[in-house]
């Protein structure tokens, strides 16, 4: 019964995430999108251990996935300002970091859907490590 609820909820949340992307992400700047990701990251982090918040955190992690896919296509100014010989490698590295975040945010969704808060906390920690690495390299 719980699985049916979460599958149904996930489908509704996915539709809402698509609307969310159209509303904010695709027309927003990289800085705005990253700020929204930070807000989602902090909100999930503050309640990751609370299983009563799993449905809300599932929705937030779906929004994160949508935003990570969008920001992967946006180029940070720090990369745009690099000499031509360095841009390609830096852009590939940035996009690889965003791809890792997409994959991890999808795993985070699964952890919340399965009520596995311990796994969700581990995934969120890994996402935070990637975030620090990326900000150290590319934050404007």
C-alpha positions in Angstrom: 0.0 0.0 0.0 2.8 2.4 0.9 4.5 1.6 -2.5 1.4 2.4 -4.4 1.0 5.7 -2.5 4.6 6.7 -3.2 4.4 5.6 -6.9 1.2 7.7 -7.3 2.8 10.6 -5.4 6.0 10.4 -7.5 3.9 10.6 -10.7 2.1 13.7 -9.5 5.3 15.2 -8.2 7.0 14.6 -11.5 4.3 16.5 -13.3 4.7 19.3 -10.8 8.4 19.2 -11.3 8.0 19.7 -15.0 5.8 22.7 -14.4 8.4 23.9 -11.9 11.1 23.7 -14.5 9.0 25.7 -17.0 8.2 28.3 -14.3 11.7 28.9 -12.9 14.6 26.9 -14.1 14.6 27.2 -17.9 14.2 31.0 -18.0 16.3 31.8 -14.9 20.0 32.6 -14.7 22.5 30.1 -13.5 22.9 32.1 -10.3 19.1 32.0 -9.7 19.0 28.3 -10.4 21.9 27.5 -8.1 20.3 29.6 -5.4 17.1 27.6 -5.7 19.2 24.4 -5.6 20.8 25.6 -2.4 17.4 26.3 -0.9 16.2 22.8 -1.7 19.4 21.3 -0.5 19.1 23.0 2.9 15.4 22.2 3.2 16.1 18.5 2.6 19.1 18.6 4.9 17.2 19.9 7.8 14.6 17.1 7.6 16.4 14.2 6.0 16.2 12.1 9.2 12.4 12.8 9.6 10.5 10.0 7.8 7.3 12.0 8.1 8.8 14.5 5.7 9.7 11.9 3.0 6.9 12.8 0.6 7.9 16.5 0.7 11.6 15.6 0.4 10.8 13.3 -2.5 9.1 16.3 -4.3 12.1 18.6 -3.5 14.6 16.0 -4.7 12.6 15.8 -8.0 12.8 19.6 -8.3 16.6 19.3 -7.7 16.9 16.8 -10.6 15.1 19.1 -12.9 17.3 22.1 -11.9 20.5 20.1 -12.1 19.6 19.1 -15.7 19.0 22.8 -16.5 22.1 24.1 -14.9 24.2 21.5 -16.7 23.3 23.4 -19.9 24.2 26.8 -18.5 27.8 27.9 -18.6 29.3 29.6 -15.5 31.0 32.9 -16.2 34.2 31.5 -14.7 34.3 29.0 -17.6 33.2 31.5 -20.3 36.0 33.8 -19.2 38.7 31.1 -19.6 41.1 31.1 -22.6 39.8 29.1 -25.5 42.2 26.2 -24.9 40.9 25.7 -21.3 37.2 26.2 -21.9 36.4 22.8 -23.3 38.0 20.8 -20.5 36.4 23.0 -17.8 33.0 22.8 -19.4 33.2 19.0 -19.6 34.3 18.8 -16.0 31.4 21.1 -14.9 28.9 19.1 -16.9 30.3 15.8 -15.4 29.8 17.3 -11.9 26.2 18.2 -12.8 25.6 14.7 -14.3 26.7 13.2 -11.0 24.3 15.5 -9.1 21.5 14.4 -11.4 22.2 10.8 -10.8 22.5 11.3 -7.0 19.3 13.4 -6.9 17.5 10.5 -8.6 19.0 8.1 -6.0 17.8 10.5 -3.3 14.3 10.3 -4.7 14.4 6.5 -4.6 15.7 6.6 -1.0 12.8 8.8 0.1 10.3 6.6 -1.8 11.6 3.6 0.0 11.6 5.4 3.4 15.4 4.8 3.6 16.4 7.9 5.5 19.8 6.6 6.4 20.6 6.1 2.7 19.1 9.5 1.9 21.4 11.2 4.4 24.5 9.4 2.8 23.4 10.5 -0.6 22.8 14.1 0.5 26.3 14.1 2.1 27.9 12.9 -1.2 25.9 15.6 -3.1 27.3 18.2 -0.6 30.8 17.0 -1.3 30.3 17.5 -5.0 28.7 20.8 -4.4 31.8 22.0 -2.5 34.1 20.8 -5.2 32.1 22.5 -7.9 31.8 25.8 -6.0 35.5 25.8 -5.4 36.1 25.5 -9.1 33.3 27.4 -10.8 31.3 29.6 -8.4 30.9 33.1 -9.8 
